[in-house]
Amino acid sequence: MGRVLAEAMACGVPIIGSDSGAIPETIGKAGKIFPERDCYALAATVRTLQENPQLCRDLGKEGMKRAKEHFSCEAFAEKLVRLYIHTLATNLLPAGDNGCS
């Protein structure tokens, strides 16, 4: 995951990223994705944002929302607690017992 993407989203910066690795998953609908190594597509994406300030504002707001929901300390803590609960529940049950008796 590109941590710098989450940090930029938290600051309300419109995000542009390539379709490489976890970048699209990190950005979601909070930014624009272009094909990796396609400099023309990157330039067109930058141009689109330059020519559309409202789109930049909208993406910035969506990015801030996404950063809070998925990448904040609170969001990570909540996911970690759910993981601990699931792990403890799974590993404390006797073999073959699904806990529904």
PyMOL commands that set and color helices and strands:
alter all, ss='L'
color gray80, all
select helices_A, chain A and resi 3-10+23-27+39-51+53-71+73-92
alter helices_A, ss='H'
color red, helices_A
select strands_A, chain A and resi 15-18+31-34
alter strands_A, ss='S'
color yellow, strands_A
deselect
rebuild
show_as cartoon
